[in-house]
Amino acid sequence: FHGVHGRVRAGVKGWREDLWVAHRMRALLAVALLAVAPLGHARSVARGFKDGRVGCAARMCAPLGRHSVGVIGGGVSGIWAATELVRLGYEVTLLEAEAELGGKARSFELDDGGPGSVRRSYPLGAVMTPFALRENSFAEAKPLEAPLEFAWQVLTYSRRRLQLLHANWLVVGDKTTDSFAARGPLRTVPFDLGKDSAVDRAVSSWRSAFGVSGLSERFYAHKIDFGSAEGARLAQPAAAELLKWGSQLREWPLVFTSSHGYGLLDGDATPPYYYWLRFMQKATNVARLGVWWRHGAGLPGGPTGPSLRGFDHNTHFLSVVSEAGPLLKVHMSACVTSVCRPPTGARRDPCDIKVCTTAGNFAFDSLIVAMDLKAARRFLDSEVEEAAMAAQIRHLTYYTVVSRATVPALEPGRVFYVSNSQTTAELCAPTIMLKPYADSDVLITWAYGQPPQEPDGVAVGAAEASERAAAERAALESRVMDSVGRLGGKFHGIERVERWGEYFPHVGSEDLRAGFHSRLDALQGGRGTYYVGEICNLPLVSECIDFARYLVRRCFAPQSDLLTVRQEKRRPVERAADAELAAAGRR
């Protein structure tokens, strides 16, 4: 859930405010979620998502004249940037290189392997997603600001779409003191989420950094001065600060955060402290409700994560774009080969941004880059600053491994985190294990590979990268087989391996302190180009959706009370060109 944004009454303060909100939310959400969890099977998403645009801009703000916008990238950032633009009245073309929408959040289909085998959808990347909500975002759904409305939505709209995945199970050695590397038998235990756990310390850390209340934008990196004393602490290497969160073998804040691919707990693949705090802020749901969170909103078994029932993300994405109407045109298998934009400060003409793709050539008035900025360098006509920004971005290598296995120890519908797999010594070992369906032998695991760049940030050469990928492919199968056997199960083989070589884009400590994100924000609108995606906020589905909406409302909503383009940051010649373009549109 999103943090509280300062909407409680000013007269209610301190512990009484915390207690009042906590008790109300525990009661409401416990009743709502317990009521909806067992209900029914999923309806067809294509039939069901008729009001998926609720919670966005309240009215259509048509731009002056005709204004076409191209969006490169059909992941969640691109999809929701495009649909938000359509709601503002723009003509939008969405270009996706793959044959399916969704990016890392897409699903795939596979025979379940059981008697009378049927094809089902399985999560390829994102598992705990907000797609069961009408707004596809917890920030937009406002569970704290409007708890009764949220509870009603869960009971009505979401009840046939919602699946709850228990997210607090740990796979450990046969003895609690054993490490995973001991190679002995494994067993599953719940995380310790009690009063003496590291959860409260982690929550206290991010509250201290970001504050308890305020607008959600306060978390965005371009809003933070990393050159200040407090900002510099957020930009420092994470290792020393993370020691305060307890043991990396068993503590929920460390194992949970790292397991999702947001940084190894040692070595050069540990992002700065800021990113860990951001993920912990999202993982612990809300600012004030540490007591409520620790007790799992009254649910047995601790924290839970919502997911779209049936994991049919692809159908959901198609439904979202189809409901946008004729103003949105989607081209899949459209790999961009080149982009030609007017130089900085040049006179702007209508549709002067030229984009060439394998599906044809296009011309736009504005362009949104909704993909990894470093990967986009292969086709963008980057000027010096844009190229320099892209070169500073670092990635992690992460794998999705789909296997056939019989593992009675892994209860379906629970997400299991494997102790000590979040270190450089355990690369390719499963760090998360999920059995999506009870009557299927499909097992999905996630694992780290070697980072795609050297410690100094220089990318690994193509030949070495290819050798690494081949070696890691063999190691992944061996490590999954080993883990299944140690859990007392039987391994039947690998079905699919998806390599994410551009996972979790982030920058190092020095680049954070040097103002990377404020510099990137200063590029917004320059040469008619805007940027959304993981590097702008955080690599979480809800955060990517929220930032895409934020950017579009801020920069494209004309003459509205939404956040608009900060004209004072733009050069006079650009403002004059825009005014002339608008006048030409009216004529």
N, C-alpha and C positions, 0 to 999 in steps of 0.2 A: 504494500500500500504506500501511498505518498505521504509525506510528512504533513503535519498540521500547519496551516498557513495563517495562523493568527486570527482565526475567525470566532474564537470563543469570546464571550463577553468580557469587556475590560475589567469589570468589577470582580470577576472570579479569578483568584490568583493562587499561586503556590501549590501546596500539596492538595488543597481542597479541589482545585481545578483538575489536577491529574487524577485524583481519585474519582471525581464525578464522571469524567470522560471515560476512564477505564471501565468503571462498572457499567455504564450505559452501553459501550461498545461490546463488552464481553457478553452481555445479555442479548443484545440484538443479533450479533453475528453468530453467536453460538446457536441460537434458535434457527436463524436463517440457514446456516450451512449444514447443521445437522438435519434439517428438514429436507434439503435438496439433494444431499449426497446420494441417497439410495434410489432416486427416482429415475425410472425409465431408461430407454435407450435413446441415442441421438436421432433427431430428425435430420432430414437432408438440409445441410447448411444453405444450399442454394435456394431452398424454399423459405427458410426460417429467418434470414437476416434482413427483414424489411425495413427496420428503423435503425440501421447501423450508423446513421449520421447524426443521431441525437447527441447533444453535448458539445458540439463544435460551434462555429459561428452561428449566431441566432438568426441572421438574415443574410440574404444574398447581396453582396456588395459588388455590383458589376463594375469592372474597370472602364475607364474612358476609352471608347473605341474598341477595336479588336486588338487583342494582345495575346500572342501565342507563347506558350512556355514549354520547353522541352525538359524532360526529367530523365536523366541517365541512371539506370539502376532500378530494378523491380523488386528489391527487398522491402522490408516493412517501412523503412524511411522513405523510399521512393513512392510506394503505394499511397501512404498517408499524406505525403506532400502533394501528390497529384490530386487526390480526392479533396483535400482542403482547398487547393487552387480552384477546382471545379466549383466548389460551394461559393467561392468568391466571384465566379463568373468568367474565369479564364478558359481559353482553349488550351488543352494540355495533351501532349504526346509523351507517352511513357515508353522508354526503350529498354528492353531487358535482353541480355546476351544469351541467357539460358532458355530452354524450352518451357520452363515453368516459373511462375512468380514465387517470391518468398525468400530467396537468398538462403541464409543460414537457418531460417525459421520454417522452411518448407518441410513437407512430409513426403513419404514414399509408400508404395504399396508392395505387399508381399503376402504369399500364401502363408496361413498361420501354422501349417504343419500338423494340425490335429485331425481327428476323424472327420470325414466330410469337409476337407480343407476348403476354406474360403479366403479370398483376398481381403486384407485389412490395411488401414493406414497406420503408419508408425512415425514417430518423431525423428527427424534426421538431426536437427540441432536443438532448437528451443523446446523445452518440455513444460516448464511451469510458466505458462503464458496467459495473458489477459484476454484471449480471444473469445472466452465465454461471456464476456461483458459486452453490453451494447456499444459502449464507447471504445472498446478495445484498449482501455487505459484506466488504471486506478485513479490517476490524477483527475481525469475527466469525470469519472463516475462519482467522485467525492464521497467516499465512504464515511469520512469523519465530519465533513461539513454538512452533509445531508444524509445522516445514517438511516432514517426511516425510508427515504426514497431508494437508497442503495439496497436495503434489506428487501424492499418490495420488488426491485428489479431481479435480485437473486432468486426470489421465490417464484417469479413469473417468467420473465424473459430468459434467465440463465438456467433454470432448473433442468431443462432437457439438454443443455449444452455443457454443463459443468461437470468436471471430474476433479476430485480432490486427491492429490498425491501426497502421502505423508513423507515429509522431507527431513526426518530427524534420525535416520538409522545409519549406524556405523558398522563397518566390517573390520574386525580386529583379529589379532592372533588368539590362540586357544586360551592364553592367560592374558589378563588385562595389561600386564607389563611387557608382553611380547610386541615386537614391531612386525610390520607386514613382511619385512625382508627376512625374518627368521625362517620362512618357508615351511612353517608348521601348519596344522589345521587352522581354518578360519571359522569365525562365528559372527553372528549379527547381534548387535546390542543397540538400544536407543542411546542417543547422546544424553549427557548430563546437562539438563537445562535448568537446574535448580538455582537456588539463591547463591550458592558458592561457585557457580560455573563462570566462565569467562564472558558470557553473554552481556551481563551488566557492564563489565569493563569496556567491551567493544561499543556498546550503545553510548556509554558516557563519553567515549573518545570522539564519536562523530557528533554528538550533541555539542560538545565543547568546541569543535571545529566550525560547525555550520550554524549553531544556534537551534533552539527548539522550535521557533515559529518564524513565519515570514513567507514570502512568495517562493514558489518552487524554483524560480530562476536563480535563487541564491546559491544553489548547488552547482550551477553551470560553471565550467572552468573559466570561461571568458569573463565572468563576473568577479573572479577572485584575483586579488593582487598577490601573486606568488613572490613578489619582490619584497613584500613587507615581512615583519618579524613572524607574524602568525602564518602568513602564506608560505614563507620559506620552510616552516616546520612541516607543512602539508606536502611540500615538494621534495622533502628529503627521502633518501632510500628507506624502504619500509622495514627492513629487517629489525632494527633496534626497537622501533615502536611496537612491532607485532609481538615481541617477546612479552609485552604486558598482557597480551590476550591469552596467555597460557601455553600449554603443550601443543605442538603441531601434530601430535599423534592422535589426540582425542578431543580437542576443544572445537565445538561447533563453529565459532566465528572463523577460525583458520581453515579447518578442513572443508567446510561448506563453500567459503569464498574461493579458495584455491581450486577446488575440484571442478568448478564450472569454467575453468580455463582463464581465470583472471590473474594468473601469476603463480609461479612456483614459489615455494617458501624458502628457497635458498638459491644462490647462484645469480647469474646475470639476468635471468628471466623473472626477476621480482620487480614489478613496476613500482613507482613512487607511492608513498603513503596515501596520497590523495585518492587514488583509485580504490584502495582497500576500504577507506572510509566511505566512499560513495556506494560501493557495493553493500557494505554492512548497513548503511542507511536504508537501502532498499530492502535488504534481506530481513531486517528487524521491523519493517513495515511502517511504523509511525514513531514520531518523536517522543510523545509523552507516555506511551503505553507499554513500557518495559514489563510491568507486572502482567498486563493482559497478554502480551506476546509470549512471555515465558510459560504461561499456562495454556498456550495454544487456543486462545479465545474460548476456553471452556471445553475444547474438544479433547478426547483422549488421544494420547500419543504425541502431543506437542504440535509444532508448527506444520501447517499444510500449505501446499501450493496449488493454485487453480490451473486447470488445463482444459482445453476444448475436448469434450468427450469424444472418443474415437480418434483423436489426433488428426482429423482431416483438415489440416491447415490449408492445403492447396485449394480445396473447394471454397473455403472461407475467403481466400484472397480473390478468387475469381468472382465471388459474389460481391465483395466490396467494390471492385472496379466496375462490375456490370451495373451496379446501382448508381454509379456516378453519372450515367447517361451519355448522350452523344458528344458532350464537350470533351470527354476523355477517350483518346484513342490509344490502344495498347499494341505494341509490336514486340512479340517474343522472338527469340532466335535472331535478334537484331544486335549484332556485335559492332560496337562503335570502332571505326578505323581511324577517324580524324575529326578534329573540331577546330574550326577557324573562327576566331572572335576579333572584333575591332580592338586595336591597341588601346591601352589606358589613355584617357583624355581625348580620344578621337571623337569626331562627330558621329552620332548614332543615326543609322537609317533603319527603317522598318525591316524586320526579319533579317538582320545582318549577322546573325550567328549561324554558321553553316556546320551541319553535322552529317558526316558520311558514315553509313553503316552497311552491313551485309544485306540488310533488308530494304535498302534505298537511301536516298539523300533527303535531308530535311533542313528547313530554315526557321529560326525562332527569333522572337524579340528578347526573350530571357531564357537562361539555362540554369537548371538545378542539377548539381552533381551529387547523386545519392548513392555513391559507392566509395570504396576505399580510395582516398586521394592519392596514395602512393601508386596504386595500381593504375589509376587514371592517367598517370604521366605518360603512358605509352601512346595515348592519342590526343591529349590536351596540348594546345599550343601555349604552353606555360611561359609566362614572363619570369623574371628573376625571383621575385618574392614568392610567388606561388610554387615554383620549383624548389626553392629553399625550404619552404614549409613541408612539402611532401617528403623531402629527403630526410627530415628529422623523425618521421614516423617509424615506430618499431612495431613488430608483431610477435605473436607466439604461434607455434605450430600445435594444432589440436586435431584429434581424430575422432570420428564416429565409427564404431566397429559394430556391425550387425552379424550376430552368430546364431547358430542353432545349438541349444543346450538345454538339458533338463537339470534344474537346480532347485530342489524342494526348499532349500534354506531361504531363497529369495521370494518373499511374498509379493504377489502381483499388486500393483498400485502403490508400492513404496519405493522411494528413491534411496539407494544404498550408497554411502560414501566409503571408500576404501582407505583405511588408515595408512598413513605414511607413503601414499602414492603421489604426493604433491612435492616430491623432491627430485633433484637432478639424478639421483642414483636410481630412481624408479621410473625413468622415461619409458613409455610404451605400456606400462602397467595400467590396468583399469583404475580410474579414479572415481568413476560413477558407474553403477550397475542398475539397470532397470528391466524388469520383466513386465511389459505393458499389459498383457492379457493372461488370464488364468489358464485358458485352454489352448495356449499357443506355446511352442518351444522357442520362439524368437526372443533372444536376449540382446539388449543394446547396451554397449559400454562406451565410455569416453576416456581418452587418454592423451597425454602430452607427447610431443615429439621435440626434437632439438629446435631452438629458435632459428628463424630463417636469416638472421643476421649475426655478425660477430659481436663480441662485447662492446666494441667501439661504435656499433651501429651500421657498419658497412655490410651490405647484403652479401650473402654467400653466393659464390659463382654457380652458374647453371649446372655445370657438370657435377660439382660437389653436392648440390641440392638434389640432383637426380639419384646419386649414389645413396644419400641419406634416406630418401623416400623409399628406395627399394629395400634397404636394410631394416628400416622401421616397419615396413609392411610385414616382413617375416617375424620380427620381434613382437608385433601386436598380436598375431595369432598365437604365438608361443605363450605370451603372458596371459591372454584370456583363457587358454586351455589350462594353464597352471592355476589360475584363480578359481575356475569352475571346479577343478579337481580338489582343491583344498577346502572348498565349501561342501564337498561330498556329492557333487553333481557329475553329470556326464556331458562331455563336449562332443558335438556332432559336426562342427565345421563352420567356416566363415562364409557368410552370404555376400557381404558388401563392406568395403572400407572407404570412407569419405575423408579425404585429407583437406583440412582448412589451413592453408599456408599463410593466410592473411587474417589470422584470428586476433581479436582484441587489439586493434590499433591504439597506440598510446605513445607518449614521448618520455624521455628520460628526465631525471631530476634537473639537470642543468637547463634543458630546454623549457621545462615548466617555469623555472625561476626567471628565465629570459623572456617570458611572456608569450609563449607559443600560441596559446588560445586567444589572447587578446589580439595578436597579430592576425590570426586566422579570421577572427570576427571582423577586423578592419578590411579584409578582402571581400566581405559580403556585399554583393551588388556591383563590385568593380568589373568592368568589361561585360556587364549584363549577366554575371555568373554568381550563383549562390551555392552554399555547401550545407548539406545535412548528412547525418549518418553517425556511426559509432564514435569517430574521433571527436565529434562536436559535443558529445555528452557522455554516454556510457553504453557499452555493448549489451544492453538488455532490451527486450522487445518493447516494453512499455516506455522506456526512456527514449528509444529511437522514435517511436510514434509521437511522444510528447514534444521532442525537440523539433521534429518536422512540422508539427502544427504551430509551435511557437515561432519558428522562422517564417513560415508563410504568413501568419497573422501579423507579425511584426513588419514584414517587408513588402507585402503584396495587398494588404487590405486598404483600399483607397478611401480617404476621407471618412474613416470610421473611428469609433472609439477604441478599437483594438490597438495593440502595439504596432506602430508604423515604422517605415524606414526613417532612420535618423538622418535627415537631409543635411544637417550641419556637418556630417562626416564626409559628404560627397563633394567632389570638385564642382566649381561653378559651371564649367563646360559640360559636365555630365548632367547637371540639373537643367541646363538650357536645352540640351539635346533631348532629354525626356519630355520637356514641355513642348518642344517642336513635334516630337513623335506623337504626343497626345493630341495636339492640334490637328495633325495630319489624319489621325484616326477619326476625329470628329467630322472633318471634312469628307 
